[in-house]
Each structure stands twice: as C-alpha cells, then as structure tokens.
Amino acid sequence: MANVLIVEDEAWRVRWFLERYPDAVVTANVDAAMSWLEREPVDHLFLDHDLGTEPKVGRDVATFLAAHPAILPDLVITVHSVNVVSAPKIVADLADGGRHAEWVPFTQMAGAHPVG
C-alpha cells in the first residue's frame, strides 16, 4: 500500500478519500503537511488549496516542495482543488521547481460527489 498524504479540510471530502485510502494521513494544517513530507516516506500527495487556514494555503505546500527538490523526488502529486485560479498556479509552481503535478479537480475525480 502506498503512503498517502491528503491535505484537505472538508470533512465529506476526507471521508471520500479515506474510503479509497484507509491508511492515509490527513491534515488541513500546512505546517504539519510540510513537516510530514520532510520526515516520512510519502508516495502520493493529494493537495487542496483552500484549507480554511488562511493566510496559509495549499499553495504554500507546493512552494515548499518546489524549493526542496531533494525531498521525495518521486512524489506523485495530485492537486484536487476546485479553485480554478489557484490550482493551475500550484501546478506551475511545482513545475518551476522541477516537479510534475496533475490537476484533477475533486468534482472530476471518479465517483466524487457531495455526501453532506
């Protein structure tokens, strides 16, 4: 099983992810996410932008990863934010740092729908 880190604050989305990745680590805290990435063997990062923790947002995690290419260089990154302004900027920030990320808005993930 892959080591998965999910950066998300919406409870119903967290439930959706945990149904698919029951052993995943979940946080809505930007500092906690960056700390986890620094010290744990993460294979896949699911990253949201709007976390209800402003001024820190998911893009800060991307900026951190772009600035530290030696941290988890093979990390698979999926930006699942539905923020149509910020999500492409996250992908671009990561690309500028030599990382690949795919933007798949949560609403387009297979079977994703609000459950309340």
C-alpha positions as CSV (number, residue, x, y, z in Angstrom):
1,M,0.0,0.0,0.0
2,A,1.3,3.4,-0.9
3,N,1.9,6.0,1.7
4,V,-0.6,8.7,1.0
5,L,-0.8,12.3,2.5
6,I,-4.1,14.2,1.9
7,V,-4.1,17.9,2.5
8,E,-7.9,18.7,2.8
9,D,-10.2,20.4,5.3
10,E,-13.7,19.4,4.1
11,A,-15.0,16.5,6.2
12,W,-17.0,14.9,3.4
13,R,-14.0,15.0,1.1
14,V,-11.8,13.5,3.8
15,R,-14.4,10.7,4.1
16,W,-14.3,10.1,0.3
17,F,-10.5,9.9,0.3
18,L,-10.4,7.6,3.4
19,E,-12.8,5.2,1.7
20,R,-10.2,4.8,-1.0
21,Y,-7.0,5.2,1.0
22,P,-7.9,4.0,4.5
23,D,-4.3,4.2,5.8
24,A,-3.7,7.8,4.5
25,V,-2.6,10.6,6.7
26,V,-4.9,13.6,6.5
27,T,-4.2,17.2,7.6
28,A,-5.6,20.6,6.8
29,N,-2.6,22.2,8.5
30,V,0.1,23.5,6.1
31,D,2.9,23.3,8.6
32,A,2.0,19.7,9.6
33,A,1.9,18.7,5.9
34,M,5.3,20.2,5.2
35,S,6.8,18.5,8.3
36,W,5.3,15.2,7.3
37,L,6.7,15.4,3.8
38,E,10.2,16.2,5.3
39,R,10.3,13.2,7.5
40,E,8.0,10.4,6.2
41,P,8.1,8.2,3.1
42,V,5.1,9.6,1.2
43,D,4.4,8.2,-2.2
44,H,1.3,10.2,-3.2
45,L,0.2,13.7,-2.1
46,F,-3.4,14.9,-2.7
47,L,-3.3,18.7,-2.3
48,D,-6.1,21.2,-1.9
49,H,-5.6,24.9,-2.0
50,D,-8.4,26.4,0.2
51,L,-8.0,24.9,3.6
52,G,-9.7,27.4,5.9
53,T,-6.3,28.2,7.4
54,E,-5.5,31.4,5.6
55,P,-3.1,33.0,5.3
56,K,-1.5,29.6,4.8
57,V,-3.0,27.6,1.9
58,G,-2.2,24.5,-0.1
59,R,0.0,26.5,-2.5
60,D,2.4,27.0,0.4
61,V,3.0,23.3,0.4
62,A,3.7,23.4,-3.3
63,T,6.1,26.3,-2.9
64,F,7.9,24.3,-0.2
65,L,8.2,21.2,-2.4
66,A,9.4,23.3,-5.3
67,A,12.1,24.9,-3.2
68,H,13.3,21.5,-1.8
69,P,13.6,19.1,-4.8
70,A,15.6,16.6,-2.8
71,I,12.6,15.9,-0.6
72,L,10.7,12.9,-2.1
73,P,11.8,13.5,-5.7
74,D,9.5,10.7,-6.9
75,L,6.4,12.0,-5.1
76,V,3.2,11.7,-7.1
77,I,1.2,14.9,-6.7
78,T,-2.4,15.4,-7.5
79,V,-3.9,18.8,-7.0
80,H,-7.5,18.2,-6.3
81,S,-8.5,21.8,-5.6
82,V,-11.6,23.1,-7.4
83,N,-10.2,26.7,-7.2
84,V,-9.8,27.4,-10.9
85,V,-7.4,30.3,-10.2
86,S,-5.1,28.8,-7.7
87,A,-4.9,25.2,-8.8
88,P,-3.1,26.0,-12.1
89,K,-0.7,28.2,-10.2
90,I,0.1,25.3,-7.8
91,V,0.9,23.1,-10.8
92,A,3.0,25.8,-12.3
93,D,4.9,26.4,-9.0
94,L,5.7,22.7,-8.8
95,A,6.8,22.6,-12.5
96,D,9.1,25.6,-11.9
97,G,10.7,23.5,-9.1
98,G,11.2,20.6,-11.5
99,R,8.2,18.6,-10.2
100,H,5.3,17.2,-12.1
101,A,1.8,17.5,-10.7
102,E,-1.6,16.7,-12.2
103,W,-4.6,18.9,-11.6
104,V,-7.8,16.8,-11.2
105,P,-10.5,18.9,-9.6
106,F,-12.2,17.0,-6.9
107,T,-15.5,17.2,-8.7
108,Q,-14.0,15.4,-11.6
109,M,-12.5,12.5,-9.6
110,A,-14.3,9.2,-10.4
111,G,-17.4,8.9,-8.3
112,A,-16.8,12.1,-6.3
113,H,-19.9,13.9,-5.2
114,P,-21.0,15.7,-2.1
115,V,-22.4,13.4,0.5
116,G,-23.3,16.1,3.1
